[in-house]
Amino acid sequence: GIMAPAIVRDVGDIQHLAALVAPRKLMIVGGVNGAGQALDEAALKQQYDFTQHVYSLEQAAGQFTVLPSIKAADIVRKMN
């Protein structure tokens, strides 16, 4: 996606921006590192620990999902 210029510098990292969505439903799908390499589920969850914590504080932990797969069938299955 496209990021607003300087938003990461002024607001925070992606996990901080994602936490601003709480308590609304949010699904992070197919995350990559700074070099563009796909992250496995454990690494992706670690990257979004802060976001998960904020969702927990909002009593909305079930509204936040991290999914390493970018396959449409996996995404649809997780949404239902």
PDB file of N, CA, C and O in Angstrom:
ATOM      1  N   GLY A   1       0.811  -1.188   0.000  1.00  0.00           N
ATOM      2  CA  GLY A   1       0.000   0.000   0.000  1.00  0.00           C
ATOM      3  C   GLY A   1       0.853   1.249   0.000  1.00  0.00           C
ATOM      4  O   GLY A   1       2.079   1.183   0.086  1.00  0.00           O
ATOM      5  N   ILE A   2       0.214   2.347  -0.094  1.00  0.00           N
ATOM      6  CA  ILE A   2       0.891   3.636  -0.102  1.00  0.00           C
ATOM      7  C   ILE A   2       0.760   4.260   1.277  1.00  0.00           C
ATOM      8  O   ILE A   2      -0.320   4.273   1.867  1.00  0.00           O
ATOM      9  N   MET A   3       1.860   4.770   1.777  1.00  0.00           N
ATOM     10  CA  MET A   3       1.880   5.409   3.092  1.00  0.00           C
ATOM     11  C   MET A   3       1.947   6.921   2.910  1.00  0.00           C
ATOM     12  O   MET A   3       2.584   7.414   1.980  1.00  0.00           O
ATOM     13  N   ALA A   4       1.298   7.640   3.785  1.00  0.00           N
ATOM     14  CA  ALA A   4       1.400   9.097   3.773  1.00  0.00           C
ATOM     15  C   ALA A   4       2.837   9.484   4.096  1.00  0.00           C
ATOM     16  O   ALA A   4       3.449   8.880   4.976  1.00  0.00           O
ATOM     17  N   PRO A   5       3.387  10.475   3.405  1.00  0.00           N
ATOM     18  CA  PRO A   5       4.775  10.878   3.658  1.00  0.00           C
ATOM     19  C   PRO A   5       5.015  11.195   5.140  1.00  0.00           C
ATOM     20  O   PRO A   5       4.239  11.922   5.762  1.00  0.00           O
ATOM     21  N   ALA A   6       6.075  10.652   5.682  1.00  0.00           N
ATOM     22  CA  ALA A   6       6.554  10.903   7.054  1.00  0.00           C
ATOM     23  C   ALA A   6       5.629  10.370   8.147  1.00  0.00           C
ATOM     24  O   ALA A   6       5.842  10.682   9.318  1.00  0.00           O
ATOM     25  N   ILE A   7       4.620   9.586   7.810  1.00  0.00           N
ATOM     26  CA  ILE A   7       3.699   9.112   8.847  1.00  0.00           C
ATOM     27  C   ILE A   7       4.398   8.191   9.847  1.00  0.00           C
ATOM     28  O   ILE A   7       4.117   8.260  11.044  1.00  0.00           O
ATOM     29  N   VAL A   8       5.302   7.332   9.378  1.00  0.00           N
ATOM     30  CA  VAL A   8       5.996   6.431  10.299  1.00  0.00           C
ATOM     31  C   VAL A   8       6.897   7.239  11.225  1.00  0.00           C
ATOM     32  O   VAL A   8       6.980   6.943  12.417  1.00  0.00           O
ATOM     33  N   ARG A   9       7.567   8.248  10.697  1.00  0.00           N
ATOM     34  CA  ARG A   9       8.429   9.082  11.521  1.00  0.00           C
ATOM     35  C   ARG A   9       7.625   9.861  12.563  1.00  0.00           C
ATOM     36  O   ARG A   9       8.055   9.986  13.710  1.00  0.00           O
ATOM     37  N   ASP A  10       6.465  10.383  12.171  1.00  0.00           N
ATOM     38  CA  ASP A  10       5.694  11.259  13.053  1.00  0.00           C
ATOM     39  C   ASP A  10       4.714  10.526  13.962  1.00  0.00           C
ATOM     40  O   ASP A  10       4.421  11.005  15.058  1.00  0.00           O
ATOM     41  N   VAL A  11       4.202   9.377  13.532  1.00  0.00           N
ATOM     42  CA  VAL A  11       3.148   8.698  14.281  1.00  0.00           C
ATOM     43  C   VAL A  11       3.642   7.429  14.968  1.00  0.00           C
ATOM     44  O   VAL A  11       3.305   7.187  16.127  1.00  0.00           O
ATOM     45  N   GLY A  12       4.419   6.633  14.286  1.00  0.00           N
ATOM     46  CA  GLY A  12       4.896   5.382  14.860  1.00  0.00           C
ATOM     47  C   GLY A  12       5.046   4.328  13.796  1.00  0.00           C
ATOM     48  O   GLY A  12       4.763   4.568  12.622  1.00  0.00           O
ATOM     49  N   ASP A  13       5.490   3.166  14.206  1.00  0.00           N
ATOM     50  CA  ASP A  13       5.660   2.057  13.280  1.00  0.00           C
ATOM     51  C   ASP A  13       4.304   1.485  12.884  1.00  0.00           C
ATOM     52  O   ASP A  13       3.268   1.867  13.427  1.00  0.00           O
ATOM     53  N   ILE A  14       4.333   0.573  11.938  1.00  0.00           N
ATOM     54  CA  ILE A  14       3.099  -0.007  11.409  1.00  0.00           C
ATOM     55  C   ILE A  14       2.262  -0.639  12.512  1.00  0.00           C
ATOM     56  O   ILE A  14       1.038  -0.505  12.507  1.00  0.00           O
ATOM     57  N   GLN A  15       2.901  -1.327  13.460  1.00  0.00           N
ATOM     58  CA  GLN A  15       2.125  -1.943  14.541  1.00  0.00           C
ATOM     59  C   GLN A  15       1.413  -0.893  15.391  1.00  0.00           C
ATOM     60  O   GLN A  15       0.345  -1.169  15.939  1.00  0.00           O
ATOM     61  N   HIS A  16       1.982   0.295  15.508  1.00  0.00           N
ATOM     62  CA  HIS A  16       1.322   1.376  16.252  1.00  0.00           C
ATOM     63  C   HIS A  16       0.138   1.919  15.464  1.00  0.00           C
ATOM     64  O   HIS A  16      -0.921   2.194  16.030  1.00  0.00           O
ATOM     65  N   LEU A  17       0.320   2.073  14.163  1.00  0.00           N
ATOM     66  CA  LEU A  17      -0.781   2.528  13.319  1.00  0.00           C
ATOM     67  C   LEU A  17      -1.922   1.510  13.336  1.00  0.00           C
ATOM     68  O   LEU A  17      -3.092   1.887  13.400  1.00  0.00           O
ATOM     69  N   ALA A  18      -1.583   0.229  13.278  1.00  0.00           N
ATOM     70  CA  ALA A  18      -2.601  -0.818  13.315  1.00  0.00           C
ATOM     71  C   ALA A  18      -3.368  -0.786  14.635  1.00  0.00           C
ATOM     72  O   ALA A  18      -4.574  -1.032  14.653  1.00  0.00           O
ATOM     73  N   ALA A  19      -2.690  -0.490  15.727  1.00  0.00           N
ATOM     74  CA  ALA A  19      -3.341  -0.447  17.037  1.00  0.00           C
ATOM     75  C   ALA A  19      -4.379   0.664  17.118  1.00  0.00           C
ATOM     76  O   ALA A  19      -5.299   0.588  17.933  1.00  0.00           O
ATOM     77  N   LEU A  20      -4.250   1.681  16.296  1.00  0.00           N
ATOM     78  CA  LEU A  20      -5.230   2.770  16.292  1.00  0.00           C
ATOM     79  C   LEU A  20      -6.600   2.315  15.818  1.00  0.00           C
ATOM     80  O   LEU A  20      -7.591   3.007  16.046  1.00  0.00           O
ATOM     81  N   VAL A  21      -6.672   1.174  15.168  1.00  0.00           N
ATOM     82  CA  VAL A  21      -7.938   0.645  14.660  1.00  0.00           C
ATOM     83  C   VAL A  21      -8.760   0.021  15.790  1.00  0.00           C
ATOM     84  O   VAL A  21      -9.982  -0.077  15.682  1.00  0.00           O
ATOM     85  N   ALA A  22      -8.105  -0.395  16.860  1.00  0.00           N
ATOM     86  CA  ALA A  22      -8.797  -1.060  17.976  1.00  0.00           C
ATOM     87  C   ALA A  22      -9.941  -0.192  18.485  1.00  0.00           C
ATOM     88  O   ALA A  22      -9.790   1.026  18.583  1.00  0.00           O
ATOM     89  N   PRO A  23     -11.056  -0.780  18.803  1.00  0.00           N
ATOM     90  CA  PRO A  23     -11.392  -2.198  18.908  1.00  0.00           C
ATOM     91  C   PRO A  23     -12.057  -2.777  17.655  1.00  0.00           C
ATOM     92  O   PRO A  23     -12.624  -3.868  17.713  1.00  0.00           O
ATOM     93  N   ARG A  24     -11.999  -2.077  16.545  1.00  0.00           N
ATOM     94  CA  ARG A  24     -12.625  -2.587  15.322  1.00  0.00           C
ATOM     95  C   ARG A  24     -11.860  -3.778  14.747  1.00  0.00           C
ATOM     96  O   ARG A  24     -10.676  -3.967  15.026  1.00  0.00           O
ATOM     97  N   LYS A  25     -12.554  -4.569  13.949  1.00  0.00           N
ATOM     98  CA  LYS A  25     -11.975  -5.772  13.357  1.00  0.00           C
ATOM     99  C   LYS A  25     -10.818  -5.400  12.433  1.00  0.00           C
ATOM    100  O   LYS A  25     -10.933  -4.488  11.613  1.00  0.00           O
ATOM    101  N   LEU A  26      -9.697  -6.121  12.577  1.00  0.00           N
ATOM    102  CA  LEU A  26      -8.506  -5.892  11.761  1.00  0.00           C
ATOM    103  C   LEU A  26      -7.828  -7.227  11.492  1.00  0.00           C
ATOM    104  O   LEU A  26      -7.625  -8.028  12.405  1.00  0.00           O
ATOM    105  N   MET A  27      -7.480  -7.458  10.226  1.00  0.00           N
ATOM    106  CA  MET A  27      -6.744  -8.655   9.844  1.00  0.00           C
ATOM    107  C   MET A  27      -5.486  -8.223   9.102  1.00  0.00           C
ATOM    108  O   MET A  27      -5.562  -7.539   8.081  1.00  0.00           O
ATOM    109  N   ILE A  28      -4.324  -8.627   9.623  1.00  0.00           N
ATOM    110  CA  ILE A  28      -3.040  -8.395   8.959  1.00  0.00           C
ATOM    111  C   ILE A  28      -2.747  -9.655   8.164  1.00  0.00           C
ATOM    112  O   ILE A  28      -2.692 -10.749   8.726  1.00  0.00           O
ATOM    113  N   VAL A  29      -2.559  -9.507   6.854  1.00  0.00           N
ATOM    114  CA  VAL A  29      -2.381 -10.658   5.975  1.00  0.00           C
ATOM    115  C   VAL A  29      -1.074 -10.536   5.208  1.00  0.00           C
ATOM    116  O   VAL A  29      -0.805  -9.514   4.576  1.00  0.00           O
ATOM    117  N   GLY A  30      -0.256 -11.599   5.270  1.00  0.00           N
ATOM    118  CA  GLY A  30       0.939 -11.686   4.438  1.00  0.00           C
ATOM    119  C   GLY A  30       1.972 -10.613   4.688  1.00  0.00           C
ATOM    120  O   GLY A  30       2.421  -9.972   3.738  1.00  0.00           O
ATOM    121  N   GLY A  31       2.359 -10.394   5.905  1.00  0.00           N
ATOM    122  CA  GLY A  31       3.359  -9.393   6.228  1.00  0.00           C
ATOM    123  C   GLY A  31       4.751  -9.746   5.731  1.00  0.00           C
ATOM    124  O   GLY A  31       5.090 -10.917   5.561  1.00  0.00           O
ATOM    125  N   VAL A  32       5.548  -8.714   5.501  1.00  0.00           N
ATOM    126  CA  VAL A  32       6.937  -8.876   5.058  1.00  0.00           C
ATOM    127  C   VAL A  32       7.841  -8.022   5.933  1.00  0.00           C
ATOM    128  O   VAL A  32       7.388  -7.091   6.598  1.00  0.00           O
ATOM    129  N   ASN A  33       9.123  -8.353   5.919  1.00  0.00           N
ATOM    130  CA  ASN A  33      10.093  -7.533   6.646  1.00  0.00           C
ATOM    131  C   ASN A  33      10.541  -6.367   5.765  1.00  0.00           C
ATOM    132  O   ASN A  33      10.042  -6.203   4.652  1.00  0.00           O
ATOM    133  N   GLY A  34      11.466  -5.570   6.253  1.00  0.00           N
ATOM    134  CA  GLY A  34      11.949  -4.411   5.509  1.00  0.00           C
ATOM    135  C   GLY A  34      12.598  -4.734   4.187  1.00  0.00           C
ATOM    136  O   GLY A  34      12.667  -3.883   3.301  1.00  0.00           O
ATOM    137  N   ALA A  35      13.078  -5.965   4.042  1.00  0.00           N
ATOM    138  CA  ALA A  35      13.701  -6.399   2.791  1.00  0.00           C
ATOM    139  C   ALA A  35      12.699  -7.033   1.836  1.00  0.00           C
ATOM    140  O   ALA A  35      13.070  -7.490   0.755  1.00  0.00           O
ATOM    141  N   GLY A  36      11.418  -7.061   2.239  1.00  0.00           N
ATOM    142  CA  GLY A  36      10.390  -7.626   1.382  1.00  0.00           C
ATOM    143  C   GLY A  36      10.240  -9.127   1.473  1.00  0.00           C
ATOM    144  O   GLY A  36       9.516  -9.722   0.675  1.00  0.00           O
ATOM    145  N   GLN A  37      10.915  -9.760   2.438  1.00  0.00           N
ATOM    146  CA  GLN A  37      10.824 -11.212   2.613  1.00  0.00           C
ATOM    147  C   GLN A  37       9.614 -11.546   3.478  1.00  0.00           C
ATOM    148  O   GLN A  37       9.377 -10.912   4.507  1.00  0.00           O
ATOM    149  N   ALA A  38       8.851 -12.552   3.045  1.00  0.00           N
ATOM    150  CA  ALA A  38       7.652 -12.962   3.774  1.00  0.00           C
ATOM    151  C   ALA A  38       8.004 -13.419   5.186  1.00  0.00           C
ATOM    152  O   ALA A  38       9.008 -14.098   5.401  1.00  0.00           O
ATOM    153  N   LEU A  39       7.167 -13.038   6.138  1.00  0.00           N
ATOM    154  CA  LEU A  39       7.346 -13.459   7.528  1.00  0.00           C
ATOM    155  C   LEU A  39       6.483 -14.680   7.804  1.00  0.00           C
ATOM    156  O   LEU A  39       5.346 -14.763   7.338  1.00  0.00           O
ATOM    157  N   ASP A  40       7.027 -15.631   8.565  1.00  0.00           N
ATOM    158  CA  ASP A  40       6.212 -16.771   8.965  1.00  0.00           C
ATOM    159  C   ASP A  40       5.279 -16.322  10.088  1.00  0.00           C
ATOM    160  O   ASP A  40       5.366 -15.190  10.562  1.00  0.00           O
ATOM    161  N   GLU A  41       4.393 -17.214  10.506  1.00  0.00           N
ATOM    162  CA  GLU A  41       3.378 -16.846  11.494  1.00  0.00           C
ATOM    163  C   GLU A  41       3.983 -16.348  12.803  1.00  0.00           C
ATOM    164  O   GLU A  41       3.519 -15.351  13.356  1.00  0.00           O
ATOM    165  N   ALA A  42       5.008 -17.026  13.303  1.00  0.00           N
ATOM    166  CA  ALA A  42       5.624 -16.620  14.574  1.00  0.00           C
ATOM    167  C   ALA A  42       6.245 -15.227  14.467  1.00  0.00           C
ATOM    168  O   ALA A  42       6.061 -14.395  15.356  1.00  0.00           O
ATOM    169  N   ALA A  43       6.975 -14.973  13.392  1.00  0.00           N
ATOM    170  CA  ALA A  43       7.610 -13.658  13.212  1.00  0.00           C
ATOM    171  C   ALA A  43       6.573 -12.569  13.010  1.00  0.00           C
ATOM    172  O   ALA A  43       6.736 -11.455  13.508  1.00  0.00           O
ATOM    173  N   LEU A  44       5.506 -12.879  12.283  1.00  0.00           N
ATOM    174  CA  LEU A  44       4.455 -11.899  12.048  1.00  0.00           C
ATOM    175  C   LEU A  44       3.741 -11.549  13.351  1.00  0.00           C
ATOM    176  O   LEU A  44       3.466 -10.380  13.622  1.00  0.00           O
ATOM    177  N   LYS A  45       3.441 -12.572  14.156  1.00  0.00           N
ATOM    178  CA  LYS A  45       2.802 -12.314  15.452  1.00  0.00           C
ATOM    179  C   LYS A  45       3.714 -11.489  16.345  1.00  0.00           C
ATOM    180  O   LYS A  45       3.247 -10.595  17.051  1.00  0.00           O
ATOM    181  N   GLN A  46       5.014 -11.782  16.322  1.00  0.00           N
ATOM    182  CA  GLN A  46       5.963 -11.016  17.134  1.00  0.00           C
ATOM    183  C   GLN A  46       5.973  -9.550  16.697  1.00  0.00           C
ATOM    184  O   GLN A  46       6.022  -8.652  17.538  1.00  0.00           O
ATOM    185  N   GLN A  47       5.929  -9.309  15.400  1.00  0.00           N
ATOM    186  CA  GLN A  47       5.929  -7.938  14.891  1.00  0.00           C
ATOM    187  C   GLN A  47       4.706  -7.153  15.367  1.00  0.00           C
ATOM    188  O   GLN A  47       4.768  -5.933  15.513  1.00  0.00           O
ATOM    189  N   TYR A  48       3.598  -7.851  15.608  1.00  0.00           N
ATOM    190  CA  TYR A  48       2.356  -7.192  15.998  1.00  0.00           C
ATOM    191  C   TYR A  48       1.980  -7.438  17.453  1.00  0.00           C
ATOM    192  O   TYR A  48       0.805  -7.353  17.809  1.00  0.00           O
ATOM    193  N   ASP A  49       2.965  -7.743  18.299  1.00  0.00           N
ATOM    194  CA  ASP A  49       2.714  -7.910  19.740  1.00  0.00           C
ATOM    195  C   ASP A  49       2.082  -6.661  20.346  1.00  0.00           C
ATOM    196  O   ASP A  49       1.148  -6.756  21.142  1.00  0.00           O
ATOM    197  N   PHE A  50       2.590  -5.499  19.969  1.00  0.00           N
ATOM    198  CA  PHE A  50       2.052  -4.243  20.511  1.00  0.00           C
ATOM    199  C   PHE A  50       0.581  -4.090  20.138  1.00  0.00           C
ATOM    200  O   PHE A  50      -0.248  -3.740  20.978  1.00  0.00           O
ATOM    201  N   THR A  51       0.265  -4.355  18.870  1.00  0.00           N
ATOM    202  CA  THR A  51      -1.115  -4.238  18.408  1.00  0.00           C
ATOM    203  C   THR A  51      -2.011  -5.208  19.169  1.00  0.00           C
ATOM    204  O   THR A  51      -3.100  -4.835  19.605  1.00  0.00           O
ATOM    205  N   GLN A  52      -1.561  -6.447  19.330  1.00  0.00           N
ATOM    206  CA  GLN A  52      -2.341  -7.445  20.068  1.00  0.00           C
ATOM    207  C   GLN A  52      -2.572  -6.997  21.503  1.00  0.00           C
ATOM    208  O   GLN A  52      -3.656  -7.196  22.052  1.00  0.00           O
ATOM    209  N   HIS A  53      -1.564  -6.396  22.109  1.00  0.00           N
ATOM    210  CA  HIS A  53      -1.694  -5.915  23.490  1.00  0.00           C
ATOM    211  C   HIS A  53      -2.759  -4.821  23.575  1.00  0.00           C
ATOM    212  O   HIS A  53      -3.582  -4.832  24.491  1.00  0.00           O
ATOM    213  N   VAL A  54      -2.751  -3.895  22.650  1.00  0.00           N
ATOM    214  CA  VAL A  54      -3.750  -2.821  22.648  1.00  0.00           C
ATOM    215  C   VAL A  54      -5.150  -3.404  22.469  1.00  0.00           C
ATOM    216  O   VAL A  54      -6.086  -2.992  23.155  1.00  0.00           O
ATOM    217  N   TYR A  55      -5.300  -4.359  21.553  1.00  0.00           N
ATOM    218  CA  TYR A  55      -6.601  -5.004  21.377  1.00  0.00           C
ATOM    219  C   TYR A  55      -7.037  -5.703  22.659  1.00  0.00           C
ATOM    220  O   TYR A  55      -8.219  -5.677  23.003  1.00  0.00           O
ATOM    221  N   SER A  56      -6.109  -6.323  23.365  1.00  0.00           N
ATOM    222  CA  SER A  56      -6.437  -6.977  24.635  1.00  0.00           C
ATOM    223  C   SER A  56      -6.903  -5.954  25.667  1.00  0.00           C
ATOM    224  O   SER A  56      -7.863  -6.201  26.398  1.00  0.00           O
ATOM    225  N   LEU A  57      -6.233  -4.817  25.730  1.00  0.00           N
ATOM    226  CA  LEU A  57      -6.636  -3.760  26.656  1.00  0.00           C
ATOM    227  C   LEU A  57      -8.045  -3.248  26.363  1.00  0.00           C
ATOM    228  O   LEU A  57      -8.764  -2.823  27.268  1.00  0.00           O
ATOM    229  N   GLU A  58      -8.425  -3.294  25.106  1.00  0.00           N
ATOM    230  CA  GLU A  58      -9.765  -2.855  24.680  1.00  0.00           C
ATOM    231  C   GLU A  58     -10.802  -3.971  24.789  1.00  0.00           C
ATOM    232  O   GLU A  58     -11.935  -3.806  24.339  1.00  0.00           O
ATOM    233  N   GLN A  59     -10.418  -5.121  25.393  1.00  0.00           N
ATOM    234  CA  GLN A  59     -11.271  -6.298  25.474  1.00  0.00           C
ATOM    235  C   GLN A  59     -11.780  -6.699  24.082  1.00  0.00           C
ATOM    236  O   GLN A  59     -12.941  -7.075  23.918  1.00  0.00           O
ATOM    237  N   ALA A  60     -10.895  -6.612  23.091  1.00  0.00           N
ATOM    238  CA  ALA A  60     -11.267  -6.925  21.716  1.00  0.00           C
ATOM    239  C   ALA A  60     -10.227  -7.831  21.057  1.00  0.00           C
ATOM    240  O   ALA A  60     -10.017  -7.748  19.847  1.00  0.00           O
ATOM    241  N   ALA A  61      -9.581  -8.689  21.833  1.00  0.00           N
ATOM    242  CA  ALA A  61      -8.518  -9.538  21.297  1.00  0.00           C
ATOM    243  C   ALA A  61      -8.999 -10.380  20.123  1.00  0.00           C
ATOM    244  O   ALA A  61      -8.224 -10.641  19.203  1.00  0.00           O
ATOM    245  N   GLY A  62     -10.251 -10.808  20.131  1.00  0.00           N
ATOM    246  CA  GLY A  62     -10.796 -11.614  19.057  1.00  0.00           C
ATOM    247  C   GLY A  62     -11.025 -10.845  17.766  1.00  0.00           C
ATOM    248  O   GLY A  62     -11.292 -11.445  16.725  1.00  0.00           O
ATOM    249  N   GLN A  63     -10.926  -9.546  17.824  1.00  0.00           N
ATOM    250  CA  GLN A  63     -11.131  -8.709  16.645  1.00  0.00           C
ATOM    251  C   GLN A  63      -9.851  -8.532  15.828  1.00  0.00           C
ATOM    252  O   GLN A  63      -9.895  -8.010  14.714  1.00  0.00           O
ATOM    253  N   PHE A  64      -8.721  -8.958  16.371  1.00  0.00           N
ATOM    254  CA  PHE A  64      -7.433  -8.782  15.699  1.00  0.00           C
ATOM    255  C   PHE A  64      -6.880 -10.136  15.275  1.00  0.00           C
ATOM    256  O   PHE A  64      -6.751 -11.046  16.094  1.00  0.00           O
ATOM    257  N   THR A  65      -6.554 -10.265  13.989  1.00  0.00           N
ATOM    258  CA  THR A  65      -6.050 -11.522  13.437  1.00  0.00           C
ATOM    259  C   THR A  65      -4.787 -11.268  12.634  1.00  0.00           C
ATOM    260  O   THR A  65      -4.705 -10.297  11.882  1.00  0.00           O
ATOM    261  N   VAL A  66      -3.811 -12.138  12.794  1.00  0.00           N
ATOM    262  CA  VAL A  66      -2.579 -12.107  11.996  1.00  0.00           C
ATOM    263  C   VAL A  66      -2.553 -13.399  11.193  1.00  0.00           C
ATOM    264  O   VAL A  66      -2.652 -14.492  11.752  1.00  0.00           O
ATOM    265  N   LEU A  67      -2.417 -13.265   9.871  1.00  0.00           N
ATOM    266  CA  LEU A  67      -2.448 -14.423   8.988  1.00  0.00           C
ATOM    267  C   LEU A  67      -1.307 -14.322   7.985  1.00  0.00           C
ATOM    268  O   LEU A  67      -1.304 -13.419   7.148  1.00  0.00           O
ATOM    269  N   PRO A  68      -0.330 -15.242   8.052  1.00  0.00           N
ATOM    270  CA  PRO A  68       0.796 -15.166   7.124  1.00  0.00           C
ATOM    271  C   PRO A  68       0.438 -15.545   5.698  1.00  0.00           C
ATOM    272  O   PRO A  68       1.118 -15.125   4.761  1.00  0.00           O
ATOM    273  N   SER A  69      -0.610 -16.325   5.514  1.00  0.00           N
ATOM    274  CA  SER A  69      -0.996 -16.786   4.175  1.00  0.00           C
ATOM    275  C   SER A  69      -1.709 -15.675   3.405  1.00  0.00           C
ATOM    276  O   SER A  69      -2.519 -14.936   3.965  1.00  0.00           O
ATOM    277  N   ILE A  70      -1.398 -15.572   2.128  1.00  0.00           N
ATOM    278  CA  ILE A  70      -2.098 -14.598   1.287  1.00  0.00           C
ATOM    279  C   ILE A  70      -3.064 -15.293   0.326  1.00  0.00           C
ATOM    280  O   ILE A  70      -3.574 -14.677  -0.610  1.00  0.00           O
ATOM    281  N   LYS A  71      -3.309 -16.581   0.571  1.00  0.00           N
ATOM    282  CA  LYS A  71      -4.240 -17.332  -0.261  1.00  0.00           C
ATOM    283  C   LYS A  71      -5.672 -16.924   0.077  1.00  0.00           C
ATOM    284  O   LYS A  71      -6.059 -16.884   1.245  1.00  0.00           O
ATOM    285  N   ALA A  72      -6.445 -16.625  -0.954  1.00  0.00           N
ATOM    286  CA  ALA A  72      -7.813 -16.164  -0.765  1.00  0.00           C
ATOM    287  C   ALA A  72      -8.643 -17.139   0.072  1.00  0.00           C
ATOM    288  O   ALA A  72      -9.413 -16.709   0.930  1.00  0.00           O
ATOM    289  N   ALA A  73      -8.499 -18.434  -0.163  1.00  0.00           N
ATOM    290  CA  ALA A  73      -9.275 -19.430   0.584  1.00  0.00           C
ATOM    291  C   ALA A  73      -8.955 -19.373   2.078  1.00  0.00           C
ATOM    292  O   ALA A  73      -9.852 -19.504   2.911  1.00  0.00           O
ATOM    293  N   ASP A  74      -7.675 -19.178   2.418  1.00  0.00           N
ATOM    294  CA  ASP A  74      -7.280 -19.086   3.835  1.00  0.00           C
ATOM    295  C   ASP A  74      -7.858 -17.830   4.481  1.00  0.00           C
ATOM    296  O   ASP A  74      -8.291 -17.857   5.633  1.00  0.00           O
ATOM    297  N   ILE A  75      -7.860 -16.743   3.738  1.00  0.00           N
ATOM    298  CA  ILE A  75      -8.374 -15.471   4.258  1.00  0.00           C
ATOM    299  C   ILE A  75      -9.873 -15.589   4.506  1.00  0.00           C
ATOM    300  O   ILE A  75     -10.357 -15.198   5.568  1.00  0.00           O
ATOM    301  N   VAL A  76     -10.604 -16.118   3.547  1.00  0.00           N
ATOM    302  CA  VAL A  76     -12.044 -16.280   3.683  1.00  0.00           C
ATOM    303  C   VAL A  76     -12.380 -17.202   4.845  1.00  0.00           C
ATOM    304  O   VAL A  76     -13.299 -16.925   5.616  1.00  0.00           O
ATOM    305  N   ARG A  77     -11.634 -18.302   4.975  1.00  0.00           N
ATOM    306  CA  ARG A  77     -11.865 -19.248   6.068  1.00  0.00           C
ATOM    307  C   ARG A  77     -11.670 -18.554   7.415  1.00  0.00           C
ATOM    308  O   ARG A  77     -12.444 -18.780   8.345  1.00  0.00           O
ATOM    309  N   LYS A  78     -10.657 -17.724   7.527  1.00  0.00           N
ATOM    310  CA  LYS A  78     -10.365 -17.033   8.784  1.00  0.00           C
ATOM    311  C   LYS A  78     -11.416 -15.972   9.098  1.00  0.00           C
ATOM    312  O   LYS A  78     -11.684 -15.676  10.262  1.00  0.00           O
ATOM    313  N   MET A  79     -12.004 -15.408   8.055  1.00  0.00           N
ATOM    314  CA  MET A  79     -13.028 -14.365   8.260  1.00  0.00           C
ATOM    315  C   MET A  79     -14.343 -14.938   8.766  1.00  0.00           C
ATOM    316  O   MET A  79     -15.101 -14.248   9.448  1.00  0.00           O
ATOM    317  N   ASN A  80     -14.617 -16.192   8.439  1.00  0.00           N
ATOM    318  CA  ASN A  80     -15.898 -16.806   8.841  1.00  0.00           C
ATOM    319  C   ASN A  80     -15.841 -17.435  10.191  1.00  0.00           C
ATOM    320  O   ASN A  80     -16.837 -17.986  10.658  1.00  0.00           O
TER     321      ASN A  80
END
